[in-house]
C-alpha cells in the first residue's frame, strides 16, 4: 500500500464515521451508564404498554395496564411505538432491561448515520453526523438517550428530508407515505415537525416542479386524513389551541437549553446558514428555511404563548437536530477553508491555508467535545426505583399468584411496579399527584389499618417500607404483604 492510498483512507468519510458513531452511542448511553433500569417514567410507561400488547396478543381489547378499566387503544397516540417494540421483543427475545438500556444508543447511532446520508449529498456528511451527536437529553424535553417515541422519530427526520430533496419518483413518495403513516401512529408531533421543515422546500418547488411538491404534500398529509382517524381528531383539537394563549411549561427553559446544547454548535449553525444561503439552490435554501420555520414555531410559543405545547417541548429536540445538520455545513466551510483566487496563486499559500483550515477544524471539534461531554455527564436525571425495589417487584411477579392482581404502594413507584410485575396498582402518579394518590399515601402512612378499604377496592398486595399495623395482612417477603382472606371480585 503506497502513501497515496493511505492518504485516501485517512481522508475517507467512513474512517471519520467510526469515532462519530462511537460518540453517538456513548452520548445516548450516559443516563443508563451507571443505572441498569429505565431512567424516565415514560420508559417504564412504554414497557408496560408493550407488555400489555404481548399479553393480549394484539391491540383488540387492550386495557390500561396500570389501573385497569376500559379499552384505551384508540386513545393512545403512541400505539405504533408500543406495537413495534412488542413485536420486536417477541421476535428477538431480548430482555426489557437490555432493550431499554442499549437500544436508545443504537437508535441514536442510526439517526447520526441518517444525518450523514443527508449531509453527504450536500458536501458535509461527517460534519453533520458529528453535530447530530450533540443533541441533548433532559427529563423535560426527553431526547435520544431515552427509549421514547421522540427518540425514534428523530431517525426519520433526516431520512425524510433526504428522500424529499433527492428523489421525485412514485416510489419515493410511497416511502415518505410509509414513514408518515408510522410516525402518525407512533408520534404525530414528529410527523408534524417534518411537515414544518419540508414546507419551505415544497413551496420553493411549486413554480419549477409542481408535480414534486404535490407528491410530497400528498405523502405527508394523507396519512393524517385517512389512516388514523383518532390522530386526525387529536390534530383538530391541537389546531384549535393555536388561537389560545397557554403558559410556557416551567421545566422547558430555552435559555437553559441553549446553554446546555452549547454556544459553539449554534455558532457553526449560523456560519452554515450563511454558507448554504451563499451557495444557493432549492435544497440549500430549503434546509435553511426549514430550520428557520421550526425555530419560529418554537419562538412564537415561547414569546407569545400561542401554539401547540407538544411541538414546543419536543420541537426543541427537532431544532437541535436541524441546527446540528446545518452546523455541519459551517464545519465544512472551516474544514475546506480557501482564500480568494487573487491571494492563493502560490501553491505554498494554498497548502498553508488548507493546513490552517484542517487545524482549526480539529481545534474546534476538541473544544466542543471538552465542553459538551462533561455537560451531558452532569445532566441531572431521577431514578424511580433502586435495586432493592426491583428485586422486590420481580419477586412479586414470580411468586404471587395471578389472582392477586392489584396492589397499593407509593403511587410514584406504581409505573415501574406494573411494568415489572404486570399487576395493576390502586393509583399511579405520572405528571402530578391526584386525590387518589393522596388516599394511597394516607393509607400507607397510617399503617395500612383499613381492611375495608382494601376489600372495597379489590386490593390484596401491599408494598410499603413503613410499619404495618393490620392483623389481616401477612408479610410474605420483606416489605411485601398479602391480605389473608382475599376474594377476587368477579
HUDA-V775436 format. One record per residue. N is the residue number from 1. PHI is phi in radians with two decimals (* if undefined). Layout:
# HUDA-V775436
n=(N;N)
phi=(PHI;PHI)
This chain:
# HUDA-V775436
n=(1;2;3;4;5;6;7;8;9;10;11;12;13;14;15;16;17;18;19;20;21;22;23;24;25;26;27;28;29;30;31;32;33;34;35;36;37;38;39;40;41;42;43;44;45;46;47;48;49;50;51;52;53;54;55;56;57;58;59;60;61;62;63;64;65;66;67;68;69;70;71;72;73;74;75;76;77;78;79;80;81;82;83;84;85;86;87;88;89;90;91;92;93;94;95;96;97;98;99;100;101;102;103;104;105;106;107;108;109;110;111;112;113;114;115;116;117;118;119;120;121;122;123;124;125;126;127;128;129;130;131;132;133;134;135;136;137;138;139;140;141;142;143;144;145;146;147;148;149;150;151;152;153;154;155;156;157;158;159;160;161;162;163;164;165;166;167;168;169;170;171;172;173;174;175;176;177;178;179;180;181;182;183;184;185;186;187;188;189;190;191;192;193;194;195;196;197;198;199;200;201;202;203;204;205;206;207;208;209;210;211;212;213;214;215;216;217;218;219;220;221;222;223;224;225;226;227;228;229;230;231;232;233;234;235;236;237;238;239;240;241;242;243;244;245;246;247;248;249;250;251;252;253;254;255;256;257;258;259;260;261;262;263;264;265;266;267;268;269;270;271;272;273;274;275;276;277;278;279;280;281;282;283;284;285;286;287;288;289;290;291;292;293;294;295;296;297;298;299;300;301;302;303;304;305;306;307;308;309;310;311;312;313;314;315;316;317;318;319;320;321;322;323;324;325;326;327;328;329;330;331;332;333;334;335;336;337;338;339;340;341;342;343;344;345;346;347;348;349;350;351;352;353;354;355;356;357;358;359;360;361;362;363;364;365;366;367;368;369;370;371;372;373;374;375;376;377;378;379;380;381;382;383;384;385;386;387;388;389;390;391;392;393;394;395;396;397;398;399;400;401;402;403;404;405;406;407;408;409;410;411;412;413;414;415;416;417;418;419;420;421;422;423;424;425;426;427;428;429;430;431;432;433;434;435;436;437;438;439;440;441;442;443;444;445;446;447;448;449;450;451;452;453;454;455;456;457;458;459;460;461;462;463;464;465;466;467;468;469;470;471;472;473;474;475;476;477;478;479;480;481;482;483;484;485;486;487;488;489;490)
phi=(*;-1.50;-1.14;-1.13;-1.19;-1.08;-1.10;-1.13;-1.14;-1.10;-1.34;-1.11;-1.09;-1.16;-1.18;-1.23;-1.16;-1.01;-1.17;-1.15;-1.15;-1.10;-1.10;-1.05;-1.05;-1.16;-1.01;-1.32;-1.54;-0.94;-1.10;-1.72;-1.06;-1.97;-2.43;-1.41;-1.90;-0.92;-1.60;-1.59;-1.02;-1.15;-1.14;-1.09;-1.03;-1.23;-1.01;-1.11;-1.22;-1.12;-1.12;-1.07;-1.15;-1.08;-1.17;-1.49;1.00;2.65;-1.71;-1.26;1.31;-1.16;-1.95;-1.18;-1.24;-1.55;-2.03;1.34;1.95;-1.19;-1.03;-2.22;-1.09;-1.43;-1.87;-1.71;-1.42;-2.04;-1.03;-1.04;-1.15;-1.14;-1.11;-1.00;-1.36;-1.14;-1.15;-1.06;-1.10;-1.14;-1.27;-1.47;1.29;-1.25;-1.15;-1.04;-1.07;-1.27;-1.07;-1.17;-1.39;-1.84;-1.24;-0.99;-1.17;-1.14;-1.12;-1.17;-1.05;-1.17;-1.12;-1.07;-1.13;-1.17;-1.14;-1.09;-1.05;-1.13;-1.20;-1.08;-1.08;-1.92;1.66;-2.45;-1.16;-1.18;-1.12;-1.13;-1.08;-1.07;-1.23;-1.10;-1.06;-1.45;-1.03;-1.58;-2.19;-2.34;-1.24;-1.50;-1.67;1.15;2.51;-1.23;-1.50;-1.95;-1.46;-2.38;-1.00;-1.11;-1.19;-1.24;-1.08;-0.98;-1.01;-1.48;-1.21;-1.09;-1.12;-1.14;-1.11;-1.04;-1.15;-1.13;-1.35;-2.03;-2.36;-2.41;-1.76;-1.00;-1.24;-1.15;-1.23;-1.12;-1.10;-1.05;-1.08;-1.11;-0.98;-1.18;-1.03;-1.10;-1.16;-1.10;-1.45;-1.77;-2.81;-1.06;-1.07;-1.16;-1.08;-1.14;-1.05;-1.14;-1.06;-1.07;-1.18;-1.49;-0.99;-1.03;-1.14;-1.06;-1.16;-1.13;-1.63;-1.02;-1.27;-1.59;-2.57;-1.06;-1.05;-1.16;-1.05;-1.14;-1.08;-1.11;-1.07;-1.09;-1.09;-1.55;-1.69;-0.99;-0.99;-1.27;-1.45;-2.11;-1.46;-2.22;-0.99;-1.19;-1.19;-1.10;-1.07;-1.10;-1.10;-1.07;-1.16;-1.17;-1.10;-1.12;-1.34;-1.06;-1.86;-2.14;-1.25;-2.30;-1.18;-1.25;-1.02;-1.12;-1.54;-2.03;-1.92;-1.10;-0.98;-1.16;-1.16;-1.07;-1.12;-1.18;-1.18;2.08;-1.37;-1.16;-1.03;-1.17;-1.07;-1.16;-1.11;-1.10;-1.12;-1.12;-1.05;-1.11;-1.18;-1.15;-1.11;-1.20;-1.22;1.27;1.72;-1.11;-1.18;-1.17;-1.11;-1.08;-1.15;-1.17;-1.20;-1.13;-1.09;-1.11;-1.11;-1.17;-1.11;-1.11;-1.05;-1.21;-1.14;-1.09;-1.17;-1.20;-1.67;-1.76;1.16;-1.94;2.50;-1.80;-0.98;-1.14;-1.24;-1.22;-1.21;-1.38;-1.07;-1.13;-1.19;-1.09;-1.12;-1.11;-1.12;-1.15;-1.08;-1.13;-1.14;-1.18;-1.05;-1.06;-1.13;-1.17;-1.15;-1.06;-1.07;-1.25;-1.10;-1.76;-0.98;-2.37;-1.50;-1.00;-0.93;-1.16;-1.82;-2.10;-1.22;-1.50;-1.01;-1.12;-1.12;-1.06;-1.11;-1.09;-1.11;-1.11;-1.10;-1.10;-1.11;-1.14;-1.09;-1.07;-1.06;-1.10;-1.05;-1.19;-1.08;-1.08;-1.06;-1.08;-1.16;-1.09;-1.46;-1.34;-1.09;-1.05;-1.05;-1.27;-1.18;-1.67;-1.14;-1.34;-2.33;-1.66;-2.10;-1.38;-2.37;-1.89;-1.14;-1.09;-1.18;-1.08;-1.11;-1.13;-1.18;-1.17;-1.13;-1.04;-1.05;-1.58;-2.15;-1.77;-1.09;-1.13;-1.13;-1.54;-2.07;-2.44;-2.22;-2.16;-2.79;-0.89;-0.98;-1.18;-1.60;-1.18;-1.13;-1.12;-1.03;-1.16;-1.03;-1.44;-1.55;1.10;-1.95;-1.54;-2.14;-1.17;-2.60;-2.56;-1.58;-1.98;-1.62;-2.72;-1.16;-2.02;-1.11;-1.17;-1.09;-1.11;-1.04;-1.11;-1.14;-1.08;-1.04;-1.20;-1.19;-1.58;1.53;1.03;-1.45;-1.53;-1.16;-1.05;-1.06;-1.11;-1.20;-1.09;-1.85;1.15;-1.69;-2.25;-2.06;-2.20;-2.13;-2.71;-1.62;-1.55;-1.21;-1.96;-2.18;-2.56;-1.16;-1.42;-1.94;-2.10;-1.46;-1.72;-2.81;-0.95;1.28;-2.05;-2.23;-2.12;-1.28;-1.06;-1.92;-1.86;-1.96;-1.10;-1.13;-1.47)
